[in-house]
Amino acid sequence: MKTFPNIFSRVVLLATFSVICFTPKAFSASRPNIIFILADDLGYMDIGANNPKTFYETPNIDGIAKSGMRFTQGYSACSVCSPTRASIMTGKYPPRVRVTNFIGGKRTGKMLPAPFEDHLALEEFTIAESLRAGGYTNFFAGKWHLGKEKFIPSAQGFDVGLQDNAPFGYPEGNVPPPSDKEADGKTSDYIANLAVKFIEANRDKPFFAYLPFQAPHIPIKARADLIEKYKRKAEAATPDVWGNEGANKVRLIQNQANYAAMLEQFDTAIGRVIAALKANDIAQKTIVVFMSDNGGLSTAEGHPTSNLPLRAGKGWPYEAGVRVPFIISAPGITKPGSVCETPVISTDYYPTLLQLAGLPLLPEQHKDGMSLVTLLKGGELPQRPLFWHYPHYANQGGGPCGAVRDGDWKLVEWYEDGRLELFNIRDDMAETKNLADQNPDKVKKLHAQLIAWRKEVNAVMPTPYNQAVGEKSGNAKKAKPPTPGQKKP
């Protein structure tokens, strides 16, 4: 239920923003268009721009990097999907909006995971609502995963008429019929078709098209001809090699034909969207953003990709779980083919897009984001810490944890036993050397930062299972935790 203060704040925010933005200039076609392409579980090392030796072929994604700026240390706000999606929409860290796990996640372990919301609150003034207030026509097609029914994209700033097929959403029309599901099982081609039609119909006015594709998330689905192509390519690739991450095995080689095929189909769909911008003569006035909601899947559920040299993958606090492809192409602002090594995070998109659109910033909304426009212009930003909080059990083997990165240093805290790990990311991006014992002062400082941040954002912590059940039943001694990985009843 909405509280009066939140509703009042939202009305004041919208009214203030409207006074500033609802001018003839705000509706001028001179405002840049924005295409935001979000991949689902795409690893940092899966694209050619980040990894020239990748097994996969991603020429269109690489083309976006060639036209803009590639961030080599760009992060998602979480190692699983819904929290990162919430951070993009709100400019806030996931704990602030209480979306700290993928919506629907129910795993438990030695601790009772923290409670979390199954939707993004309507009180949040999303980036879509901000842009719409500034004169933009908004479009959505793909995976929402931030709530259903009254919490669908059309309730959060995107145009009405969306079919609610939670966690997905598409404009009204025919979803690919059964005969097409084998050829376009992840709807990559369908999303591209819808986006191209939208671009053609709105070429003469500023628009914001948010395209959260389903690929390359499992289950793996791709055209048969592409699968055969990569099966032939895999014959010359290195056979499977495995390592271990905790109790899980982890893939160390990229050679999966089905995954490669799905990724090519996704990449080709992106190419069609970019081609539509050129065909309608608006490429030079369109900002294109590309990122993934979290790292590649390597430790469970089929182990489709390898993230080496980054450690682990989706569901883990290590680099492969949160360092993602992160690209912004802003014609006339970004130098084509430029590279930035400054650590940035998905909360930064909100203020960045507002500034690129010539709209006022809303610091009380996107309070955890920093505009990256200075970086896009080749400048520098002051160093700041980045934070993560995941008080849950991941399907991929990771457990309740938190992390902070400040400069070259990264601290990981495991909530079950309080274990602390310290890594120097500049010297050891693979996070193979835990330097906690050698640097107690650094550990103390970073841990204090992490604790203070959790307090600031009102982060909810997991609870020891015996304590949680015992408090509820009045008999903690009889309470027993479920088997690790078991779903909560």
Buried (B, 14 or more C-beta within 10 A) or exposed (E): EEEEEBEEBBEEBBEEBEEEBEEEEBBEEEBBBBBBBBBBBBBBBBBBBBBEEBBBBBBBBBBBBBBBBBBBBBBBBBBBBBBBBBBBBBBBBBBBBBBBBBBEBEBBBBBBBBEBBBBBBBBBBBBBBBBBBBBBBBBBBBBBBBBBEEBBBBBBBBBEEBEBEBBBBBBEEEEBEEEBEEBBBBBBBBBBBBBBBBBEEBBEBBBBBBBBBBBBBBEBBBBEEBBEBBBEBBEEBEEEEEBEBEEBBBBBBBBBBBBBBBBBBBBBBBBBBBBBBEBBEBBEBBBBBBBBBBBBBBBBBBBBBBBBBBBBBBBBBBBBBBBBBBBBBBBEBBEEEBEBEBBBBBBBBBBBBBBBBBBBBBEEBBBBBBBBBBBBEEEEBEEBBBBBBBBBBBBBBBBBBBBBBBEEBBBBBBBBEEEBBBBBBEEBBBBEEBBBEEBEEBBEBBBEBBBEBBEBBEBBBBBBBBEBBBEEEEEBEEBEBBEBBEEEE
